[in-house]
Amino acid sequence: MEIENVKMALDMLSSSECFGVLIPEVRSNLVMARENPRGIEDVVAVPGRITEFRGRAFACREPEFGASSHMARFIIALNRHFPWKRSALNIKFDESIIDICGDHGMVVSSYDRSREPPEVREVEGGTIPWGVEEAIRNSESTPDVIYHRGAWGKEPMIVLTGEDAVEVAEAALRIAEDYEKLLGR
């Protein structure tokens, strides 16, 4: 069920003429976890991530379980607090995109990577769960969007969250359409 949902969402993103504008330098990944995920093997993702070619989103491989570590750790950490949140998509950071998310009524939260404790930084894979925990603490309700402004050697990033991959893709497409209008395209 998770693989099929991510495939449908990926088709939506790939067929969009505007989603490519949201793909960050590190590329995007779309994930969806099984119920009660314990590890990255319980999370579907796109091997090699989603890239952009001639303004369009492009994935060179089919979604599969265990294909992401970063975004898998993100959704596992979020899912521990909000079990209905099983999907996420990272997109590029721009203050205008944060404003668009707010205009769409999404709950937006953030964390400051420069405040990451050294003991977290030293543990392989510790940064992302720490960031999710910080964003949850900084939010008055369940976040739909979590972002950070980057740090030394780390690209700023926005992550959209939802119940499933199709819901997340629909949100991303609405945001992309508004962002393109803002850019005058």
Secondary structure, DSSP 8 states (H G I E B T S, - for coil): -HHHHHHHHHHHHHH-SSGGGG--TT-B-EEEE-SS--SGGGEEE-TT-EEEETTEEEESS--EET--SHHHHHHHHHHHH-TT--EEEEEE--HHHHHHHHHTT--EEE--GGG--HHHHTSTT-HHHHHHHHHHHT-SS--SEEEE--BTTB--EEEEEESSHHHHHHHHHHHHHHHHHHHT-
